[in-house]
Amino acid sequence: MAFRPEKVSELKQIIHNHLMKMDIHGKIREVLSETLRDEQGTAHQMLSEADFLHALQRRGIIDDVMKDLHFPQVAPHYFSNIDPSRRHLYLQVLGGKAFLEHLQEPEPLPGQVCSTFKLFLHFRNQRFHSKPVPCACDPDLQEGFLFQIHIDGTGEGGKMADATNMLSICDPVHLVLIKTDTAGETALVSSYFLDWRTVLSSPSGKTCLAVELMGVGSESKLPAGVLTISLELYPPLTDTLSADIISTQQSLERQRTAEKERIFLVYAKQWWREFLEIRTSNQSKMVKIFAQDENGINRPVCSYVHILRAGRLLESPRRAARFVSLLAHEKAPMVGGGEKHEQWCTLLAFLCRGKGDCEDHSTLLCSLLLGFGLDAYVCVGTKAKGIPHTWVLTRGTDGSITFWESLTAHRYLHQAIDPDAPPLAPQPKPSYPYRTVGCVFNHQSFLANCQPSDAVELCVFDLQNQSRWKAMSEEALKSVCDSCSTTSLPPLPPLSSSSLDAAAVSNQLELEMRYLISEHRKDLNLTTVWDDHMSYLLSSALSAYEMERCTGVSCGNEEFQDAIRRAVPDGHTFKGFPIHFLHRNARRAFSTCLKSRFCEEIVCCRGDHVRLALRVRVFIYPENVCAVWFMFACKYRSVL
């Protein structure tokens, strides 16, 4: 256990004072003189340090020192490296039980790949996660997490939080449980908001509770399992609060939030009636005021968007768009057939799962673009064949309108078609896939499209024009969508940096893919000879492809082509095949690649003097999100 330098100095001072108090120097002198008298017969023999310590121990001096030496209360081992001037909450997960979906789960054999649970936590800008544990009816989730409880917005951020300060902190601890199957696919098991303030009434500063986790989506009313959780404050409170005070505070917060939500609902109904009275066709437009989250709770759509700054993790808006597009697209799962179950996820659940629907991607991209200072909005409408869809719009200071597709990071410039223009007048040809737009919104605005047509190509995005766009009251939206105004909103988590080493991951994937190719060719009775120099040359192409995905600008291909021409001798043929993935599973990637005729021609190449090349580049983004590029290549002597 390591101590801070000031703690070491404090302990040294305590020991020094104790030794002076019991006159240790006088006792040592007595023992030394006695020992020397006893050893008179061996005067020429040197008295060793070990002999002297043995003499001190034999006369009980050391026992007396240790018996009377008292240290101040030392914190448990998990508190040894914390700031003693700040209050901390230690949350310990003591195990899970009653995850009945895994009742028949067999005991995993040593070394066997199995499905795992992983618990993610967020509290006041602090994020942690547990180690993965095998899925079971009673999963062995046992881990501790230390959160700092800081006071903000009061000018007392440097002071230690007392019981009254902490009672006013209504931020919950957000727990998200993720299941990862043997193929690496993730699924959201539960999303739970834990009110930790019950520990404020515990005289010992410690309490234990059983937390029942509910399912998500269509199973949000069904229990998923139970976690046993211990909460402990350090340093412990000198004055605790009564349980009645805590429950009264929680009740007041719920009542205040419920009243604000009731008033907003009354306002929203009135606003909707006014919107329908403008023209009857407004009834069929895609105007979405509320959306259900993973727990089945209806929340205003504006509350899903925030101003999110990524610090140094993302350098530009286009880099942010690339990051969002790398999060996989998956519609909310539903048991049985029928239409898809619509589910908008809280940001933490979306980031931890690493995939979600277009609404999750759009709200995250809009939040990041707002953080970069752009005037961004989420658009709700349809694409081809009337399929509901969301995307992002930004307005330039010059009035230009740009659409951002959150699933691909593609950008489109919007120019409205003038329906009153002469038949032969040139009109802009839209390149975007969107057909209709019903409303746009961000963290503080909600506007419904009240133009005669909701076709995107005819829409004028002059959002200040009340004859084209009907706006909701910003004050009304703020009362239910601002985290300072209501306690029911999920806290906004920060993005977390990646824990992956890009070079190490790239090397590992390349080795695995080389092995798979060699084994595949062996099955075809073909030998495999690798050209390491040509493999290295492929790097610049993969770097250029990723840069093009980020910026939309192609660069670096001239150098790559020139290098390949130099590396391929006269009379030889070169073939190359790049492909992009969102996962890091070499076997899955190889299986997909072989479905391409071009890739199969390279991998199964026959001929004279065949040389194969392979390069893997993994580009790392926040949240361990990866852009994985493979490039397969071969060169061989052309034979007529």
C-alpha positions as CSV (number, residue, x, y, z in Angstrom):
1,M,0.0,0.0,0.0
2,A,1.4,3.3,-1.1
3,F,1.0,6.5,1.0
4,R,1.3,10.1,-0.1
5,P,4.5,12.0,1.0
6,E,2.6,14.1,3.5
7,K,1.0,11.0,5.1
8,V,4.5,9.4,5.4
9,S,5.8,12.5,7.2
10,E,2.8,12.5,9.5
11,L,3.4,8.8,10.5
12,K,7.2,9.5,11.0
13,Q,6.3,12.3,13.4
14,I,3.9,10.1,15.4
15,I,6.6,7.4,15.8
16,H,9.2,10.0,16.8
17,N,7.0,11.6,19.4
18,H,6.2,8.2,20.9
19,L,9.8,7.1,21.1
20,M,10.7,10.4,22.9
21,K,7.9,10.0,25.3
22,M,9.0,6.5,26.5
23,D,12.7,7.7,26.7
24,I,13.8,5.1,24.1
25,H,17.4,6.5,24.0
26,G,17.9,6.0,27.7
27,K,16.6,2.4,27.5
28,I,18.9,1.7,24.5
29,R,21.9,3.0,26.4
30,E,21.1,0.7,29.4
31,V,20.7,-2.4,27.2
32,L,23.9,-1.5,25.3
33,S,26.0,-1.1,28.5
34,E,24.6,-4.4,29.9
35,T,25.3,-6.2,26.6
36,L,28.9,-4.9,26.6
37,R,29.4,-6.0,30.3
38,D,28.1,-9.5,29.4
39,E,30.5,-9.7,26.5
40,Q,33.7,-8.8,28.4
41,G,35.1,-12.2,27.9
42,T,35.1,-11.6,24.1
43,A,36.3,-8.0,24.1
44,H,38.0,-8.3,20.8
45,Q,34.8,-9.5,19.1
46,M,32.7,-6.8,17.3
47,L,29.1,-6.4,18.5
48,S,26.9,-6.8,15.4
49,E,23.6,-5.0,14.7
50,A,21.7,-8.3,14.8
51,D,23.1,-9.1,18.2
52,F,22.0,-5.8,19.6
53,L,18.5,-6.1,18.1
54,H,18.2,-9.6,19.6
55,A,19.2,-8.1,23.0
56,L,16.5,-5.4,22.7
57,Q,13.9,-8.0,21.8
58,R,15.0,-10.3,24.7
59,R,14.5,-7.6,27.2
60,G,11.0,-6.7,25.8
61,I,11.8,-3.2,24.6
62,I,10.5,-3.7,21.1
63,D,7.3,-5.3,22.4
64,D,6.7,-2.2,24.7
65,V,7.2,0.2,21.8
66,M,4.7,-1.6,19.5
67,K,2.2,-2.2,22.3
68,D,1.8,1.5,23.2
69,L,2.1,2.9,19.6
70,H,-1.3,4.1,18.4
71,F,-1.9,5.4,14.9
72,P,-5.0,7.5,13.9
73,Q,-7.7,5.6,12.1
74,V,-6.3,4.4,8.8
75,A,-8.7,4.2,5.9
76,P,-9.4,0.9,4.2
77,H,-7.0,-0.1,1.3
78,Y,-9.3,1.3,-1.4
79,F,-9.1,4.8,0.2
80,S,-5.3,4.9,0.5
81,N,-4.7,7.2,-2.5
82,I,-7.6,9.7,-2.3
83,D,-7.8,13.4,-1.6
84,P,-8.6,13.6,2.2
85,S,-10.1,17.1,1.7
86,R,-12.9,15.7,-0.5
87,R,-15.9,13.5,0.3
88,H,-16.0,10.2,-1.6
89,L,-18.7,7.6,-2.3
90,Y,-17.5,4.0,-2.5
91,L,-19.9,1.8,-4.4
92,Q,-19.3,-1.9,-4.2
93,V,-21.1,-4.5,-6.2
94,L,-21.3,-7.6,-4.1
95,G,-22.8,-10.0,-6.7
96,G,-25.8,-10.6,-8.8
97,K,-28.7,-13.1,-8.5
98,A,-32.0,-14.1,-10.1
99,F,-30.9,-13.4,-13.8
100,L,-33.4,-16.1,-14.7
101,E,-32.8,-15.8,-18.5
102,H,-29.5,-17.6,-17.8
103,L,-30.9,-20.2,-15.5
104,Q,-29.9,-23.0,-17.9
105,E,-26.5,-21.5,-18.7
106,P,-23.8,-24.2,-18.5
107,E,-20.7,-23.6,-16.3
108,P,-18.0,-22.3,-18.7
109,L,-15.0,-24.7,-19.1
110,P,-11.5,-23.3,-18.6
111,G,-10.4,-21.4,-21.7
112,Q,-13.9,-21.6,-23.3
113,V,-15.3,-18.5,-24.9
114,C,-18.6,-17.6,-23.2
115,S,-21.2,-14.8,-23.1
116,T,-20.3,-12.1,-20.5
117,F,-21.9,-9.4,-18.4
118,K,-20.2,-6.0,-18.0
119,L,-21.5,-3.2,-15.7
120,F,-20.9,0.4,-16.6
121,L,-21.4,3.3,-14.1
122,H,-21.6,7.1,-14.4
123,F,-21.8,9.7,-11.7
124,R,-21.1,13.4,-12.0
125,N,-18.8,13.2,-15.0
126,Q,-17.0,10.1,-13.6
127,R,-17.3,6.9,-15.6
128,F,-16.2,3.3,-14.6
129,H,-16.8,-0.2,-15.8
130,S,-16.4,-3.7,-14.3
131,K,-14.4,-6.6,-15.6
132,P,-16.4,-8.9,-17.8
133,V,-17.8,-11.9,-15.9
134,P,-19.5,-15.0,-17.4
135,C,-23.3,-14.8,-17.8
136,A,-25.0,-16.9,-15.2
137,C,-28.2,-16.9,-13.1
138,D,-26.1,-15.6,-10.2
139,P,-23.2,-13.7,-12.0
140,D,-20.0,-13.1,-10.1
141,L,-20.2,-9.3,-10.4
142,Q,-17.9,-8.2,-7.5
143,E,-16.1,-5.0,-7.9
144,G,-15.7,-1.6,-6.2
145,F,-15.8,1.9,-7.7
146,L,-14.8,5.2,-6.0
147,F,-16.6,8.4,-6.9
148,Q,-15.7,11.9,-5.7
149,I,-18.6,14.0,-4.5
150,H,-17.9,17.6,-5.4
151,I,-20.0,20.7,-4.9
152,D,-20.5,22.7,-8.0
153,G,-22.3,25.9,-8.9
154,T,-22.1,27.3,-5.3
155,G,-18.6,28.8,-5.2
156,E,-17.6,26.1,-2.6
157,G,-16.1,23.6,-5.0
158,G,-13.0,23.3,-2.9
159,K,-14.8,22.5,0.4
160,M,-15.7,19.0,1.6
161,A,-19.4,18.2,1.0
162,D,-21.4,17.9,4.2
163,A,-24.7,16.1,4.6
164,T,-26.8,19.1,3.6
165,N,-24.7,19.7,0.5
166,M,-25.0,16.1,-0.5
167,L,-28.7,16.0,0.1
168,S,-29.1,18.7,-2.6
169,I,-27.1,16.6,-5.1
170,C,-29.9,14.9,-7.0
171,D,-27.7,13.3,-9.7
172,P,-28.2,9.5,-9.5
173,V,-25.6,6.8,-10.2
174,H,-26.5,5.5,-13.7
175,L,-25.9,1.7,-14.0
176,V,-25.9,0.1,-17.4
177,L,-25.6,-3.7,-17.8
178,I,-24.3,-5.0,-21.1
179,K,-24.2,-8.5,-22.3
180,T,-21.7,-9.6,-24.9
181,D,-22.3,-12.9,-26.7
182,T,-19.6,-15.4,-28.0
183,A,-19.7,-13.6,-31.5
184,G,-18.9,-10.2,-29.8
185,E,-22.4,-8.8,-30.3
186,T,-23.6,-6.6,-27.5
187,A,-27.1,-6.2,-26.0
188,L,-28.5,-3.8,-23.5
189,V,-29.8,-5.8,-20.5
190,S,-30.7,-3.0,-18.1
191,S,-30.4,0.7,-17.4
192,Y,-31.0,1.8,-13.8
193,F,-30.7,5.1,-11.9
194,L,-29.6,4.6,-8.3
195,D,-30.4,7.3,-5.7
196,W,-27.4,6.9,-3.5
197,R,-28.5,9.4,-0.8
198,T,-30.0,6.8,1.5
199,V,-26.4,6.4,2.8
200,L,-26.6,9.9,4.4
201,S,-28.8,8.5,7.2
202,S,-26.5,5.7,8.1
203,P,-24.6,6.3,11.4
204,S,-21.7,4.2,10.2
205,G,-21.6,5.9,6.8
206,K,-22.3,2.5,5.2
207,T,-25.4,0.8,3.8
208,C,-26.3,-2.2,1.8
209,L,-29.2,-2.6,-0.6
210,A,-30.6,-5.0,-3.2
211,V,-31.2,-3.3,-6.5
212,E,-33.8,-4.9,-8.8
213,L,-32.8,-4.3,-12.4
214,M,-35.6,-4.1,-15.0
215,G,-35.4,-5.1,-18.6
216,V,-35.4,-2.6,-21.5
217,G,-37.7,-1.7,-24.4
218,S,-40.7,-4.0,-24.6
219,E,-39.5,-5.8,-21.5
220,S,-39.1,-2.7,-19.3
221,K,-41.8,-3.9,-16.9
222,L,-40.1,-7.3,-16.4
223,P,-37.2,-7.8,-13.9
224,A,-33.9,-8.8,-15.4
225,G,-32.0,-9.6,-12.2
226,V,-30.9,-8.3,-8.8
227,L,-27.6,-6.7,-7.8
228,T,-26.5,-6.4,-4.2
229,I,-24.8,-3.0,-3.7
230,S,-22.9,-1.6,-0.8
231,L,-22.6,2.2,-0.4
232,E,-20.0,3.8,1.9
233,L,-19.0,7.5,2.5
234,Y,-15.4,8.4,3.2
235,P,-14.6,10.3,5.4
236,P,-17.7,9.2,7.4
237,L,-20.2,11.9,8.3
238,T,-20.0,13.4,11.7
239,D,-23.7,14.4,11.6
240,T,-26.0,12.1,9.7
241,L,-29.5,13.0,8.5
242,S,-32.7,11.2,9.5
243,A,-34.3,8.9,6.9
244,D,-37.4,11.1,7.1
245,I,-35.5,14.2,5.9
246,I,-34.1,12.2,2.9
247,S,-37.4,10.7,1.9
248,T,-39.1,14.2,2.2
249,Q,-36.4,15.7,-0.1
250,Q,-36.9,12.9,-2.7
251,S,-40.7,13.3,-2.5
252,L,-40.4,17.1,-3.0
253,E,-38.1,16.6,-6.1
254,R,-40.6,14.1,-7.6
255,Q,-43.6,16.4,-7.0
256,R,-41.8,19.4,-8.5
257,T,-40.7,17.4,-11.6
258,A,-44.2,15.9,-12.0
259,E,-45.8,19.3,-11.8
260,K,-43.5,20.8,-14.5
261,E,-44.2,17.8,-16.7
262,R,-47.9,18.1,-16.3
263,I,-47.8,21.8,-17.2
264,F,-45.7,21.1,-20.3
265,L,-48.1,18.3,-21.4
266,V,-51.0,20.8,-21.2
267,Y,-49.0,23.3,-23.2
268,A,-48.0,20.7,-25.8
269,K,-51.6,19.6,-26.4
270,Q,-52.7,23.2,-26.9
271,W,-49.7,23.8,-29.3
272,W,-50.6,20.7,-31.2
273,R,-54.2,21.8,-31.6
274,E,-53.0,25.1,-33.0
275,F,-50.7,23.4,-35.4
276,L,-53.5,21.2,-36.8
277,E,-55.7,24.3,-37.3
278,I,-53.2,25.8,-39.7
279,R,-54.0,23.2,-42.4
280,T,-55.5,19.8,-42.3
281,S,-52.5,18.1,-44.1
282,N,-50.4,18.8,-41.0
283,Q,-52.1,15.8,-39.3
284,S,-50.0,13.4,-41.5
285,K,-46.6,15.1,-41.0
286,M,-43.8,13.5,-38.9
287,V,-44.0,15.8,-35.9
288,K,-42.6,14.0,-32.9
289,I,-42.7,15.8,-29.5
290,F,-42.2,12.8,-27.2
291,A,-40.1,9.6,-27.5
292,Q,-39.7,6.6,-25.2
293,D,-36.3,5.7,-23.8
294,E,-35.0,2.2,-23.0
295,N,-37.0,2.2,-19.7
296,G,-40.3,2.9,-21.5
297,I,-40.4,6.5,-20.1
298,N,-41.8,9.2,-22.4
299,R,-39.6,12.2,-22.6
300,P,-39.6,15.3,-24.8
301,V,-37.3,14.7,-27.8
302,C,-35.4,17.9,-27.0
303,S,-34.1,16.3,-23.8
304,Y,-32.1,13.8,-25.8
305,V,-29.9,16.6,-27.2
306,H,-27.2,18.4,-25.2
307,I,-24.2,20.6,-25.8
308,L,-21.5,17.9,-25.7
309,R,-17.8,18.9,-25.9
310,A,-15.4,16.1,-26.6
311,G,-12.3,17.8,-25.2
312,R,-9.2,16.6,-27.1
313,L,-10.8,13.3,-28.1
314,L,-12.3,14.7,-31.3
315,E,-10.7,17.5,-33.2
316,S,-13.3,18.7,-35.6
317,P,-17.1,18.4,-36.6
318,R,-16.2,16.0,-39.5
319,R,-14.2,13.9,-37.2
320,A,-17.1,13.8,-34.8
321,A,-19.4,12.7,-37.7
322,R,-17.0,9.9,-38.6
323,F,-17.0,8.7,-34.9
324,V,-20.8,8.6,-34.8
325,S,-21.0,6.7,-38.1
326,L,-18.7,4.0,-36.7
327,L,-21.2,3.2,-34.0
328,A,-23.2,0.3,-35.5
329,H,-26.7,0.8,-36.7
330,E,-29.3,-1.6,-35.2
331,K,-33.0,-1.2,-34.7
332,A,-34.4,-2.0,-31.2
333,P,-34.9,-5.8,-30.9
334,M,-38.5,-7.0,-30.6
335,V,-39.9,-10.5,-29.8
336,G,-42.1,-11.7,-32.6
337,G,-43.0,-10.0,-35.8
338,G,-44.8,-6.7,-36.6
339,E,-43.3,-3.2,-36.9
340,K,-40.1,-2.3,-35.2
341,H,-40.3,-1.2,-31.6
342,E,-39.2,2.4,-31.5
343,Q,-36.7,3.1,-28.7
344,W,-34.5,6.2,-28.1
345,C,-31.6,5.4,-25.8
346,T,-30.0,7.5,-23.1
347,L,-26.5,8.6,-24.2
348,L,-24.7,6.3,-21.7
349,A,-26.7,3.2,-22.8
350,F,-26.0,4.0,-26.5
351,L,-22.2,4.5,-25.9
352,C,-21.8,1.4,-23.7
353,R,-23.7,-0.8,-26.1
354,G,-21.8,0.7,-29.1
355,K,-24.8,0.5,-31.4
356,G,-28.3,1.9,-31.8
357,D,-31.0,3.2,-34.2
358,C,-30.8,6.3,-36.4
359,E,-32.4,8.4,-33.6
360,D,-29.5,7.6,-31.2
361,H,-26.9,8.5,-33.9
362,S,-28.6,11.7,-34.8
363,T,-29.0,13.0,-31.3
364,L,-25.4,12.2,-30.5
365,L,-24.1,13.9,-33.7
366,C,-26.3,17.0,-33.1
367,S,-25.0,17.2,-29.5
368,L,-21.3,17.0,-30.7
369,L,-21.9,19.6,-33.5
370,L,-23.5,22.0,-30.9
371,G,-20.4,21.5,-28.8
372,F,-18.3,22.6,-31.8
373,G,-20.3,25.8,-32.0
374,L,-22.5,24.9,-35.0
375,D,-26.2,25.8,-35.2
376,A,-27.4,22.1,-35.4
377,Y,-30.8,20.5,-35.3
378,V,-32.1,16.9,-35.6
379,C,-34.6,16.5,-38.5
380,V,-37.5,14.0,-38.2
381,G,-38.9,12.8,-41.5
382,T,-38.8,10.0,-44.1
383,K,-36.5,8.7,-46.7
384,A,-37.3,6.5,-49.7
385,K,-40.4,4.4,-49.6
386,G,-41.7,6.4,-46.7
387,I,-39.4,4.8,-44.1
388,P,-39.2,7.0,-41.0
389,H,-35.7,8.5,-40.5
390,T,-33.7,11.1,-38.6
391,W,-30.7,13.1,-39.7
392,V,-28.9,16.3,-38.7
393,L,-29.1,19.8,-40.2
394,T,-26.7,22.7,-39.7
395,R,-27.3,26.3,-40.7
396,G,-24.4,28.5,-41.7
397,T,-24.2,32.2,-41.0
398,D,-24.6,32.8,-44.7
399,G,-28.0,31.0,-44.7
400,S,-26.6,27.8,-46.2
401,I,-28.2,24.5,-45.1
402,T,-26.1,21.3,-44.8
403,F,-27.6,17.8,-44.1
404,W,-25.4,15.4,-42.1
405,E,-26.2,11.7,-42.4
406,S,-25.3,10.3,-39.0
407,L,-25.1,6.7,-40.1
408,T,-22.5,7.3,-42.9
409,A,-21.0,10.8,-42.1
410,H,-22.0,11.9,-45.6
411,R,-22.8,15.6,-46.0
412,Y,-25.2,17.2,-48.5
413,L,-25.8,20.8,-49.4
414,H,-29.5,21.6,-49.5
415,Q,-30.9,24.0,-52.1
416,A,-34.7,24.3,-52.2
417,I,-36.5,23.9,-55.5
418,D,-38.7,26.8,-56.5
419,P,-42.2,25.4,-57.4
420,D,-43.2,28.7,-59.0
421,A,-40.2,28.9,-61.4
422,P,-40.8,28.6,-65.2
423,P,-40.8,25.0,-66.5
424,L,-37.5,25.4,-68.4
425,A,-35.7,27.3,-65.5
426,P,-32.7,25.3,-64.2
427,Q,-33.5,23.7,-60.8
428,P,-31.0,22.1,-58.3
429,K,-31.0,18.3,-58.3
430,P,-31.0,16.9,-54.8
431,S,-28.3,14.3,-54.0
432,Y,-29.6,13.5,-50.5
433,P,-31.8,10.4,-49.7
434,Y,-34.4,12.3,-47.7
435,R,-38.0,12.7,-48.9
436,T,-40.0,14.5,-46.2
437,V,-39.4,16.5,-43.0
438,G,-42.0,17.0,-40.3
439,C,-40.0,18.8,-37.6
440,V,-36.6,19.9,-36.4
441,F,-35.3,20.2,-32.8
442,N,-32.2,20.7,-30.6
443,H,-31.7,21.1,-26.9
444,Q,-33.6,24.3,-26.7
445,S,-35.8,24.6,-29.8
446,F,-38.6,22.6,-31.4
447,L,-40.1,23.7,-34.7
448,A,-42.8,21.9,-36.8
449,N,-42.9,22.3,-40.6
450,C,-46.2,24.1,-41.5
451,Q,-45.3,24.7,-45.2
452,P,-47.8,23.5,-47.8
453,S,-45.6,20.6,-48.6
454,D,-43.3,18.6,-46.3
455,A,-41.1,17.4,-49.3
456,V,-37.5,18.2,-48.3
457,E,-36.6,19.4,-51.8
458,L,-39.3,22.1,-51.6
459,C,-38.7,23.1,-48.0
460,V,-37.2,26.4,-47.0
461,F,-35.3,26.1,-43.8
462,D,-35.8,29.7,-42.7
463,L,-36.5,28.7,-39.1
464,Q,-37.3,32.2,-37.9
465,N,-40.2,32.5,-40.4
466,Q,-43.3,31.7,-38.3
467,S,-45.4,31.2,-41.5
468,R,-43.1,28.3,-42.5
469,W,-42.2,26.8,-39.0
470,K,-44.3,26.8,-35.9
471,A,-42.0,27.0,-32.8
472,M,-42.7,25.8,-29.3
473,S,-42.0,28.2,-26.4
474,E,-38.3,28.0,-25.4
475,E,-39.3,28.7,-21.8
476,A,-41.7,25.7,-21.8
477,L,-39.0,23.4,-23.3
478,K,-36.5,24.6,-20.8
479,S,-38.7,23.7,-17.9
480,V,-38.6,20.0,-18.8
481,C,-35.4,19.7,-20.9
482,D,-32.9,21.6,-18.8
483,S,-31.0,19.5,-16.2
484,C,-31.0,22.6,-13.9
485,S,-34.8,22.7,-14.0
486,T,-35.8,19.1,-13.5
487,T,-34.4,16.0,-11.7
488,S,-35.9,13.4,-14.0
489,L,-33.4,13.8,-16.8
490,P,-30.5,11.3,-17.2
491,P,-27.2,13.0,-16.4
492,L,-24.9,13.7,-19.4
493,P,-21.8,11.5,-19.5
494,P,-18.5,12.6,-20.9
495,L,-16.9,10.7,-23.8
496,S,-14.2,8.3,-22.6
497,S,-10.8,8.0,-24.2
498,S,-9.9,4.7,-25.9
499,S,-7.9,2.1,-23.9
500,L,-6.7,0.4,-27.1
501,D,-3.3,0.6,-28.7
502,A,-3.8,1.1,-32.5
503,A,-0.5,-0.4,-33.5
504,A,-0.8,-3.5,-31.3
505,V,-4.4,-4.2,-32.4
506,S,-3.5,-3.7,-36.0
507,N,-0.5,-6.1,-35.7
508,Q,-2.6,-8.8,-33.9
509,L,-5.4,-8.6,-36.5
510,E,-2.9,-8.8,-39.4
511,L,-1.2,-11.9,-37.9
512,E,-4.6,-13.6,-37.5
513,M,-5.7,-12.8,-41.0
514,R,-2.4,-14.0,-42.5
515,Y,-2.9,-17.3,-40.7
516,L,-6.4,-17.6,-42.1
517,I,-5.3,-16.9,-45.6
518,S,-2.4,-19.4,-45.4
519,E,-4.7,-22.1,-44.1
520,H,-7.3,-21.4,-46.8
521,R,-4.7,-21.6,-49.5
522,K,-3.3,-24.8,-48.0
523,D,-6.7,-26.4,-48.3
524,L,-6.5,-25.5,-52.1
525,N,-3.0,-27.0,-52.3
526,L,-1.5,-23.6,-52.8
527,T,1.7,-22.3,-51.2
528,T,1.7,-18.8,-49.7
529,V,4.7,-16.4,-50.0
530,W,4.3,-13.0,-48.4
531,D,5.9,-9.8,-49.7
532,D,6.5,-7.8,-46.6
533,H,7.7,-4.7,-48.5
534,M,4.5,-4.6,-50.6
535,S,2.4,-5.1,-47.5
536,Y,4.0,-2.0,-45.9
537,L,3.3,0.0,-49.0
538,L,-0.4,-0.7,-48.6
539,S,-0.5,1.4,-45.4
540,S,-0.6,4.8,-47.3
541,A,-3.7,3.7,-49.2
542,L,-5.5,2.7,-46.1
543,S,-4.6,6.0,-44.4
544,A,-5.9,7.9,-47.4
545,Y,-9.2,5.9,-47.4
546,E,-9.8,6.8,-43.7
547,M,-8.9,10.4,-44.3
548,E,-11.4,10.5,-47.1
549,R,-14.1,9.1,-44.9
550,C,-13.4,11.8,-42.3
551,T,-13.0,14.8,-44.5
552,G,-14.7,13.9,-47.8
553,V,-11.4,14.8,-49.6
554,S,-9.3,12.3,-51.4
555,C,-5.5,12.7,-51.0
556,G,-2.4,10.6,-51.1
557,N,-3.4,8.2,-53.9
558,E,-0.7,9.5,-56.3
559,E,2.1,8.5,-53.9
560,F,0.6,5.1,-53.3
561,Q,0.2,4.4,-57.0
562,D,3.8,5.5,-57.8
563,A,5.2,3.3,-55.0
564,I,3.2,0.3,-56.3
565,R,4.4,0.8,-59.9
566,R,8.0,0.8,-58.6
567,A,7.4,-2.4,-56.5
568,V,5.7,-4.4,-59.3
569,P,8.3,-5.6,-61.9
570,D,7.6,-5.4,-65.6
571,G,5.5,-8.2,-66.9
572,H,3.8,-8.7,-63.5
573,T,0.2,-7.9,-62.6
574,F,-1.0,-6.2,-59.4
575,K,-4.4,-6.6,-57.8
576,G,-5.6,-4.9,-54.6
577,F,-8.8,-5.0,-52.6
578,P,-9.6,-2.7,-49.7
579,I,-12.5,-3.4,-47.3
580,H,-13.8,-1.7,-44.1
581,F,-15.3,-3.2,-41.0
582,L,-16.7,-1.9,-37.6
583,H,-15.5,-5.0,-35.6
584,R,-12.2,-6.6,-34.8
585,N,-13.1,-10.2,-35.5
586,A,-10.6,-11.6,-38.1
587,R,-12.6,-14.8,-38.8
588,R,-15.8,-12.9,-39.4
589,A,-14.0,-10.4,-41.6
590,F,-12.4,-13.2,-43.6
591,S,-15.7,-14.9,-44.1
592,T,-17.2,-11.7,-45.4
593,C,-14.2,-10.9,-47.7
594,L,-14.5,-14.3,-49.4
595,K,-18.0,-13.4,-50.6
596,S,-16.5,-10.8,-52.8
597,R,-15.3,-12.1,-56.2
598,F,-12.4,-9.6,-56.3
599,C,-11.1,-10.6,-52.9
600,E,-11.4,-14.3,-53.6
601,E,-9.4,-13.8,-56.8
602,I,-6.5,-12.4,-54.7
603,V,-6.7,-14.8,-51.8
604,C,-6.9,-17.8,-54.2
605,C,-4.5,-16.4,-56.8
606,R,-2.7,-19.0,-59.0
607,G,0.1,-18.3,-61.3
608,D,3.8,-17.9,-61.8
609,H,5.8,-16.2,-59.0
610,V,2.7,-15.3,-56.9
611,R,3.4,-13.0,-54.0
612,L,0.7,-12.0,-51.5
613,A,0.4,-8.8,-49.4
614,L,-1.8,-7.9,-46.6
615,R,-2.1,-4.7,-44.5
616,V,-4.5,-4.1,-41.6
617,R,-4.9,-0.6,-40.1
618,V,-7.1,0.0,-37.1
619,F,-8.0,3.7,-36.5
620,I,-9.0,4.3,-32.9
621,Y,-11.8,6.7,-31.8
622,P,-13.3,7.5,-28.3
623,E,-15.2,4.8,-26.5
624,N,-12.9,2.1,-28.1
625,V,-14.8,2.6,-31.4
626,C,-12.7,1.4,-34.3
627,A,-12.5,1.9,-38.1
628,V,-10.9,-1.4,-39.3
629,W,-9.4,-1.4,-42.7
630,F,-8.0,-4.5,-44.5
631,M,-6.2,-4.4,-47.8
632,F,-5.5,-7.7,-49.7
633,A,-3.1,-7.6,-52.6
634,C,-1.1,-9.9,-54.9
635,K,1.3,-9.6,-57.7
636,Y,2.2,-12.4,-60.2
637,R,3.9,-12.9,-63.5
638,S,1.5,-12.6,-66.5
639,V,1.5,-15.8,-68.6
640,L,-0.2,-15.9,-72.0
